[in-house]
Amino acid sequence: MARSRFGTGPNAGDVNSLTRAFELLGRRWNGILLAALMKGPHGFAELRRSVVGISDSVLSDRLSALVAEGLVARTMNTGPPIKVVYALTRPGHALATNAHTNGTAN
C-alpha cells in the first residue's frame, strides 16, 4: 500500500497537508469517488455505475492517482472470479469525512 502524503500525527493539520487536500478535492470526480467509497469497498464496474458520467479512462486515472496518494487501497481478490476492489484508507476516510462535513466534495 502506498504511504499517504497526509499525516495522521500531531502535525497533520499543517498548511501543506491542507493545500494538498484541496488540490485533490478540486480535481473533478475525486470528491465523488471518495464519497462513493465511504459506502464501502467497490469494484471498478460498481464505481463506474455509481458515478454517472465518468468514462472508464478517467475513472482508471483518478483511482490510480488516489491510490498513489495513499487515500485509496487497491486489493486484488483471487476469486474465482478475480476481482479488483477499491477501499478508502484511514487518511482517505478522514479526508472524505471532512470534505462531506464541510461540503467541499465536488
Phi and psi in radians as a Rosetta constraint file:
Dihedral C 1 N 2 CA 2 C 2 CIRCULARHARMONIC -1.222 0.35
Dihedral N 2 CA 2 C 2 N 3 CIRCULARHARMONIC 2.518 0.35
Dihedral C 2 N 3 CA 3 C 3 CIRCULARHARMONIC -1.338 0.35
Dihedral N 3 CA 3 C 3 N 4 CIRCULARHARMONIC 2.317 0.35
Dihedral C 3 N 4 CA 4 C 4 CIRCULARHARMONIC -1.278 0.35
Dihedral N 4 CA 4 C 4 N 5 CIRCULARHARMONIC 2.517 0.35
Dihedral C 4 N 5 CA 5 C 5 CIRCULARHARMONIC -1.471 0.35
Dihedral N 5 CA 5 C 5 N 6 CIRCULARHARMONIC -0.047 0.35
Dihedral C 5 N 6 CA 6 C 6 CIRCULARHARMONIC -1.765 0.35
Dihedral N 6 CA 6 C 6 N 7 CIRCULARHARMONIC 2.032 0.35
Dihedral C 6 N 7 CA 7 C 7 CIRCULARHARMONIC -1.215 0.35
Dihedral N 7 CA 7 C 7 N 8 CIRCULARHARMONIC 2.734 0.35
Dihedral C 7 N 8 CA 8 C 8 CIRCULARHARMONIC -2.124 0.35
Dihedral N 8 CA 8 C 8 N 9 CIRCULARHARMONIC 0.066 0.35
Dihedral C 8 N 9 CA 9 C 9 CIRCULARHARMONIC -1.612 0.35
Dihedral N 9 CA 9 C 9 N 10 CIRCULARHARMONIC -2.829 0.35
Dihedral C 9 N 10 CA 10 C 10 CIRCULARHARMONIC -1.130 0.35
Dihedral N 10 CA 10 C 10 N 11 CIRCULARHARMONIC -0.361 0.35
Dihedral C 10 N 11 CA 11 C 11 CIRCULARHARMONIC -1.753 0.35
Dihedral N 11 CA 11 C 11 N 12 CIRCULARHARMONIC 0.276 0.35
Dihedral C 11 N 12 CA 12 C 12 CIRCULARHARMONIC -1.111 0.35
Dihedral N 12 CA 12 C 12 N 13 CIRCULARHARMONIC -0.405 0.35
Dihedral C 12 N 13 CA 13 C 13 CIRCULARHARMONIC -1.604 0.35
Dihedral N 13 CA 13 C 13 N 14 CIRCULARHARMONIC 0.275 0.35
Dihedral C 13 N 14 CA 14 C 14 CIRCULARHARMONIC -1.185 0.35
Dihedral N 14 CA 14 C 14 N 15 CIRCULARHARMONIC 2.882 0.35
Dihedral C 14 N 15 CA 15 C 15 CIRCULARHARMONIC -1.059 0.35
Dihedral N 15 CA 15 C 15 N 16 CIRCULARHARMONIC -0.678 0.35
Dihedral C 15 N 16 CA 16 C 16 CIRCULARHARMONIC -1.096 0.35
Dihedral N 16 CA 16 C 16 N 17 CIRCULARHARMONIC -0.734 0.35
Dihedral C 16 N 17 CA 17 C 17 CIRCULARHARMONIC -1.149 0.35
Dihedral N 17 CA 17 C 17 N 18 CIRCULARHARMONIC -0.716 0.35
Dihedral C 17 N 18 CA 18 C 18 CIRCULARHARMONIC -1.147 0.35
Dihedral N 18 CA 18 C 18 N 19 CIRCULARHARMONIC -0.742 0.35
Dihedral C 18 N 19 CA 19 C 19 CIRCULARHARMONIC -1.067 0.35
Dihedral N 19 CA 19 C 19 N 20 CIRCULARHARMONIC -0.793 0.35
Dihedral C 19 N 20 CA 20 C 20 CIRCULARHARMONIC -1.112 0.35
Dihedral N 20 CA 20 C 20 N 21 CIRCULARHARMONIC -0.685 0.35
Dihedral C 20 N 21 CA 21 C 21 CIRCULARHARMONIC -1.062 0.35
Dihedral N 21 CA 21 C 21 N 22 CIRCULARHARMONIC -0.789 0.35
Dihedral C 21 N 22 CA 22 C 22 CIRCULARHARMONIC -1.199 0.35
Dihedral N 22 CA 22 C 22 N 23 CIRCULARHARMONIC -0.581 0.35
Dihedral C 22 N 23 CA 23 C 23 CIRCULARHARMONIC -1.075 0.35
Dihedral N 23 CA 23 C 23 N 24 CIRCULARHARMONIC -0.778 0.35
Dihedral C 23 N 24 CA 24 C 24 CIRCULARHARMONIC -1.190 0.35
Dihedral N 24 CA 24 C 24 N 25 CIRCULARHARMONIC -0.759 0.35
Dihedral C 24 N 25 CA 25 C 25 CIRCULARHARMONIC -1.219 0.35
Dihedral N 25 CA 25 C 25 N 26 CIRCULARHARMONIC -0.407 0.35
Dihedral C 25 N 26 CA 26 C 26 CIRCULARHARMONIC -1.317 0.35
Dihedral N 26 CA 26 C 26 N 27 CIRCULARHARMONIC -0.293 0.35
Dihedral C 26 N 27 CA 27 C 27 CIRCULARHARMONIC -1.358 0.35
Dihedral N 27 CA 27 C 27 N 28 CIRCULARHARMONIC 2.284 0.35
Dihedral C 27 N 28 CA 28 C 28 CIRCULARHARMONIC -0.957 0.35
Dihedral N 28 CA 28 C 28 N 29 CIRCULARHARMONIC 2.405 0.35
Dihedral C 28 N 29 CA 29 C 29 CIRCULARHARMONIC 1.493 0.35
Dihedral N 29 CA 29 C 29 N 30 CIRCULARHARMONIC -0.437 0.35
Dihedral C 29 N 30 CA 30 C 30 CIRCULARHARMONIC -1.049 0.35
Dihedral N 30 CA 30 C 30 N 31 CIRCULARHARMONIC -0.824 0.35
Dihedral C 30 N 31 CA 31 C 31 CIRCULARHARMONIC -1.089 0.35
Dihedral N 31 CA 31 C 31 N 32 CIRCULARHARMONIC -0.702 0.35
Dihedral C 31 N 32 CA 32 C 32 CIRCULARHARMONIC -1.162 0.35
Dihedral N 32 CA 32 C 32 N 33 CIRCULARHARMONIC -0.697 0.35
Dihedral C 32 N 33 CA 33 C 33 CIRCULARHARMONIC -1.144 0.35
Dihedral N 33 CA 33 C 33 N 34 CIRCULARHARMONIC -0.754 0.35
Dihedral C 33 N 34 CA 34 C 34 CIRCULARHARMONIC -1.080 0.35
Dihedral N 34 CA 34 C 34 N 35 CIRCULARHARMONIC -0.717 0.35
Dihedral C 34 N 35 CA 35 C 35 CIRCULARHARMONIC -1.111 0.35
Dihedral N 35 CA 35 C 35 N 36 CIRCULARHARMONIC -0.714 0.35
Dihedral C 35 N 36 CA 36 C 36 CIRCULARHARMONIC -1.108 0.35
Dihedral N 36 CA 36 C 36 N 37 CIRCULARHARMONIC -0.682 0.35
Dihedral C 36 N 37 CA 37 C 37 CIRCULARHARMONIC -1.318 0.35
Dihedral N 37 CA 37 C 37 N 38 CIRCULARHARMONIC -0.250 0.35
Dihedral C 37 N 38 CA 38 C 38 CIRCULARHARMONIC -1.137 0.35
Dihedral N 38 CA 38 C 38 N 39 CIRCULARHARMONIC -0.408 0.35
Dihedral C 38 N 39 CA 39 C 39 CIRCULARHARMONIC -1.364 0.35
Dihedral N 39 CA 39 C 39 N 40 CIRCULARHARMONIC -0.151 0.35
Dihedral C 39 N 40 CA 40 C 40 CIRCULARHARMONIC 2.260 0.35
Dihedral N 40 CA 40 C 40 N 41 CIRCULARHARMONIC 3.016 0.35
Dihedral C 40 N 41 CA 41 C 41 CIRCULARHARMONIC -1.047 0.35
Dihedral N 41 CA 41 C 41 N 42 CIRCULARHARMONIC 2.530 0.35
Dihedral C 41 N 42 CA 42 C 42 CIRCULARHARMONIC -2.393 0.35
Dihedral N 42 CA 42 C 42 N 43 CIRCULARHARMONIC 2.601 0.35
Dihedral C 42 N 43 CA 43 C 43 CIRCULARHARMONIC -1.456 0.35
Dihedral N 43 CA 43 C 43 N 44 CIRCULARHARMONIC 2.976 0.35
Dihedral C 43 N 44 CA 44 C 44 CIRCULARHARMONIC -1.003 0.35
Dihedral N 44 CA 44 C 44 N 45 CIRCULARHARMONIC -0.861 0.35
Dihedral C 44 N 45 CA 45 C 45 CIRCULARHARMONIC -1.123 0.35
Dihedral N 45 CA 45 C 45 N 46 CIRCULARHARMONIC -0.643 0.35
Dihedral C 45 N 46 CA 46 C 46 CIRCULARHARMONIC -1.113 0.35
Dihedral N 46 CA 46 C 46 N 47 CIRCULARHARMONIC -0.737 0.35
Dihedral C 46 N 47 CA 47 C 47 CIRCULARHARMONIC -1.143 0.35
Dihedral N 47 CA 47 C 47 N 48 CIRCULARHARMONIC -0.720 0.35
Dihedral C 47 N 48 CA 48 C 48 CIRCULARHARMONIC -1.056 0.35
Dihedral N 48 CA 48 C 48 N 49 CIRCULARHARMONIC -0.690 0.35
Dihedral C 48 N 49 CA 49 C 49 CIRCULARHARMONIC -1.256 0.35
Dihedral N 49 CA 49 C 49 N 50 CIRCULARHARMONIC -0.575 0.35
Dihedral C 49 N 50 CA 50 C 50 CIRCULARHARMONIC -1.282 0.35
Dihedral N 50 CA 50 C 50 N 51 CIRCULARHARMONIC -0.554 0.35
Dihedral C 50 N 51 CA 51 C 51 CIRCULARHARMONIC -1.878 0.35
Dihedral N 51 CA 51 C 51 N 52 CIRCULARHARMONIC 1.586 0.35
Dihedral C 51 N 52 CA 52 C 52 CIRCULARHARMONIC -1.162 0.35
Dihedral N 52 CA 52 C 52 N 53 CIRCULARHARMONIC 2.271 0.35
Dihedral C 52 N 53 CA 53 C 53 CIRCULARHARMONIC 1.721 0.35
Dihedral N 53 CA 53 C 53 N 54 CIRCULARHARMONIC -0.145 0.35
Dihedral C 53 N 54 CA 54 C 54 CIRCULARHARMONIC -1.503 0.35
Dihedral N 54 CA 54 C 54 N 55 CIRCULARHARMONIC 2.378 0.35
Dihedral C 54 N 55 CA 55 C 55 CIRCULARHARMONIC -1.434 0.35
Dihedral N 55 CA 55 C 55 N 56 CIRCULARHARMONIC 2.810 0.35
Dihedral C 55 N 56 CA 56 C 56 CIRCULARHARMONIC -1.021 0.35
Dihedral N 56 CA 56 C 56 N 57 CIRCULARHARMONIC -0.746 0.35
Dihedral C 56 N 57 CA 57 C 57 CIRCULARHARMONIC -1.185 0.35
Dihedral N 57 CA 57 C 57 N 58 CIRCULARHARMONIC -0.692 0.35
Dihedral C 57 N 58 CA 58 C 58 CIRCULARHARMONIC -1.211 0.35
Dihedral N 58 CA 58 C 58 N 59 CIRCULARHARMONIC -0.711 0.35
Dihedral C 58 N 59 CA 59 C 59 CIRCULARHARMONIC -1.043 0.35
Dihedral N 59 CA 59 C 59 N 60 CIRCULARHARMONIC -0.805 0.35
Dihedral C 59 N 60 CA 60 C 60 CIRCULARHARMONIC -1.066 0.35
Dihedral N 60 CA 60 C 60 N 61 CIRCULARHARMONIC -0.770 0.35
Dihedral C 60 N 61 CA 61 C 61 CIRCULARHARMONIC -1.086 0.35
Dihedral N 61 CA 61 C 61 N 62 CIRCULARHARMONIC -0.832 0.35
Dihedral C 61 N 62 CA 62 C 62 CIRCULARHARMONIC -1.148 0.35
Dihedral N 62 CA 62 C 62 N 63 CIRCULARHARMONIC -0.726 0.35
Dihedral C 62 N 63 CA 63 C 63 CIRCULARHARMONIC -1.116 0.35
Dihedral N 63 CA 63 C 63 N 64 CIRCULARHARMONIC -0.734 0.35
Dihedral C 63 N 64 CA 64 C 64 CIRCULARHARMONIC -1.059 0.35
Dihedral N 64 CA 64 C 64 N 65 CIRCULARHARMONIC -0.727 0.35
Dihedral C 64 N 65 CA 65 C 65 CIRCULARHARMONIC -1.147 0.35
Dihedral N 65 CA 65 C 65 N 66 CIRCULARHARMONIC -0.734 0.35
Dihedral C 65 N 66 CA 66 C 66 CIRCULARHARMONIC -1.186 0.35
Dihedral N 66 CA 66 C 66 N 67 CIRCULARHARMONIC -0.608 0.35
Dihedral C 66 N 67 CA 67 C 67 CIRCULARHARMONIC -1.161 0.35
Dihedral N 67 CA 67 C 67 N 68 CIRCULARHARMONIC -0.791 0.35
Dihedral C 67 N 68 CA 68 C 68 CIRCULARHARMONIC -1.074 0.35
Dihedral N 68 CA 68 C 68 N 69 CIRCULARHARMONIC -0.562 0.35
Dihedral C 68 N 69 CA 69 C 69 CIRCULARHARMONIC -1.385 0.35
Dihedral N 69 CA 69 C 69 N 70 CIRCULARHARMONIC -0.166 0.35
Dihedral C 69 N 70 CA 70 C 70 CIRCULARHARMONIC 1.429 0.35
Dihedral N 70 CA 70 C 70 N 71 CIRCULARHARMONIC 0.264 0.35
Dihedral C 70 N 71 CA 71 C 71 CIRCULARHARMONIC -1.609 0.35
Dihedral N 71 CA 71 C 71 N 72 CIRCULARHARMONIC -0.400 0.35
Dihedral C 71 N 72 CA 72 C 72 CIRCULARHARMONIC -2.284 0.35
Dihedral N 72 CA 72 C 72 N 73 CIRCULARHARMONIC 2.416 0.35
Dihedral C 72 N 73 CA 73 C 73 CIRCULARHARMONIC -1.777 0.35
Dihedral N 73 CA 73 C 73 N 74 CIRCULARHARMONIC 2.395 0.35
Dihedral C 73 N 74 CA 74 C 74 CIRCULARHARMONIC -1.908 0.35
Dihedral N 74 CA 74 C 74 N 75 CIRCULARHARMONIC 2.122 0.35
Dihedral C 74 N 75 CA 75 C 75 CIRCULARHARMONIC -2.180 0.35
Dihedral N 75 CA 75 C 75 N 76 CIRCULARHARMONIC 2.349 0.35
Dihedral C 75 N 76 CA 76 C 76 CIRCULARHARMONIC -1.775 0.35
Dihedral N 76 CA 76 C 76 N 77 CIRCULARHARMONIC 2.047 0.35
Dihedral C 76 N 77 CA 77 C 77 CIRCULARHARMONIC -1.547 0.35
Dihedral N 77 CA 77 C 77 N 78 CIRCULARHARMONIC 2.216 0.35
Dihedral C 77 N 78 CA 78 C 78 CIRCULARHARMONIC -1.313 0.35
Dihedral N 78 CA 78 C 78 N 79 CIRCULARHARMONIC -0.122 0.35
Dihedral C 78 N 79 CA 79 C 79 CIRCULARHARMONIC 1.184 0.35
Dihedral N 79 CA 79 C 79 N 80 CIRCULARHARMONIC -2.600 0.35
Dihedral C 79 N 80 CA 80 C 80 CIRCULARHARMONIC -1.359 0.35
Dihedral N 80 CA 80 C 80 N 81 CIRCULARHARMONIC 2.646 0.35
Dihedral C 80 N 81 CA 81 C 81 CIRCULARHARMONIC -1.339 0.35
Dihedral N 81 CA 81 C 81 N 82 CIRCULARHARMONIC 2.788 0.35
Dihedral C 81 N 82 CA 82 C 82 CIRCULARHARMONIC -1.187 0.35
Dihedral N 82 CA 82 C 82 N 83 CIRCULARHARMONIC 2.329 0.35
Dihedral C 82 N 83 CA 83 C 83 CIRCULARHARMONIC -2.477 0.35
Dihedral N 83 CA 83 C 83 N 84 CIRCULARHARMONIC 2.365 0.35
Dihedral C 83 N 84 CA 84 C 84 CIRCULARHARMONIC -1.689 0.35
Dihedral N 84 CA 84 C 84 N 85 CIRCULARHARMONIC 2.284 0.35
Dihedral C 84 N 85 CA 85 C 85 CIRCULARHARMONIC -2.129 0.35
Dihedral N 85 CA 85 C 85 N 86 CIRCULARHARMONIC 2.413 0.35
Dihedral C 85 N 86 CA 86 C 86 CIRCULARHARMONIC -1.951 0.35
Dihedral N 86 CA 86 C 86 N 87 CIRCULARHARMONIC 2.386 0.35
Dihedral C 86 N 87 CA 87 C 87 CIRCULARHARMONIC -2.534 0.35
Dihedral N 87 CA 87 C 87 N 88 CIRCULARHARMONIC 2.672 0.35
Dihedral C 87 N 88 CA 88 C 88 CIRCULARHARMONIC -1.218 0.35
Dihedral N 88 CA 88 C 88 N 89 CIRCULARHARMONIC 2.470 0.35
Dihedral C 88 N 89 CA 89 C 89 CIRCULARHARMONIC -1.498 0.35
Dihedral N 89 CA 89 C 89 N 90 CIRCULARHARMONIC 3.084 0.35
Dihedral C 89 N 90 CA 90 C 90 CIRCULARHARMONIC -1.025 0.35
Dihedral N 90 CA 90 C 90 N 91 CIRCULARHARMONIC -0.848 0.35
Dihedral C 90 N 91 CA 91 C 91 CIRCULARHARMONIC -1.115 0.35
Dihedral N 91 CA 91 C 91 N 92 CIRCULARHARMONIC -0.621 0.35
Dihedral C 91 N 92 CA 92 C 92 CIRCULARHARMONIC -1.123 0.35
Dihedral N 92 CA 92 C 92 N 93 CIRCULARHARMONIC -0.723 0.35
Dihedral C 92 N 93 CA 93 C 93 CIRCULARHARMONIC -1.147 0.35
Dihedral N 93 CA 93 C 93 N 94 CIRCULARHARMONIC -0.720 0.35
Dihedral C 93 N 94 CA 94 C 94 CIRCULARHARMONIC -1.088 0.35
Dihedral N 94 CA 94 C 94 N 95 CIRCULARHARMONIC -0.780 0.35
Dihedral C 94 N 95 CA 95 C 95 CIRCULARHARMONIC -1.133 0.35
Dihedral N 95 CA 95 C 95 N 96 CIRCULARHARMONIC -0.800 0.35
Dihedral C 95 N 96 CA 96 C 96 CIRCULARHARMONIC -1.100 0.35
Dihedral N 96 CA 96 C 96 N 97 CIRCULARHARMONIC -0.705 0.35
Dihedral C 96 N 97 CA 97 C 97 CIRCULARHARMONIC -1.118 0.35
Dihedral N 97 CA 97 C 97 N 98 CIRCULARHARMONIC -0.812 0.35
Dihedral C 97 N 98 CA 98 C 98 CIRCULARHARMONIC -1.137 0.35
Dihedral N 98 CA 98 C 98 N 99 CIRCULARHARMONIC -0.696 0.35
Dihedral C 98 N 99 CA 99 C 99 CIRCULARHARMONIC -1.116 0.35
Dihedral N 99 CA 99 C 99 N 100 CIRCULARHARMONIC -0.728 0.35
Dihedral C 99 N 100 CA 100 C 100 CIRCULARHARMONIC -1.150 0.35
Dihedral N 100 CA 100 C 100 N 101 CIRCULARHARMONIC -0.775 0.35
Dihedral C 100 N 101 CA 101 C 101 CIRCULARHARMONIC -1.080 0.35
Dihedral N 101 CA 101 C 101 N 102 CIRCULARHARMONIC -0.696 0.35
Dihedral C 101 N 102 CA 102 C 102 CIRCULARHARMONIC -1.595 0.35
Dihedral N 102 CA 102 C 102 N 103 CIRCULARHARMONIC -0.049 0.35
Dihedral C 102 N 103 CA 103 C 103 CIRCULARHARMONIC 1.255 0.35
Dihedral N 103 CA 103 C 103 N 104 CIRCULARHARMONIC 0.482 0.35
Dihedral C 103 N 104 CA 104 C 104 CIRCULARHARMONIC -1.742 0.35
Dihedral N 104 CA 104 C 104 N 105 CIRCULARHARMONIC -0.083 0.35
Dihedral C 104 N 105 CA 105 C 105 CIRCULARHARMONIC -1.199 0.35
Dihedral N 105 CA 105 C 105 N 106 CIRCULARHARMONIC 2.281 0.35
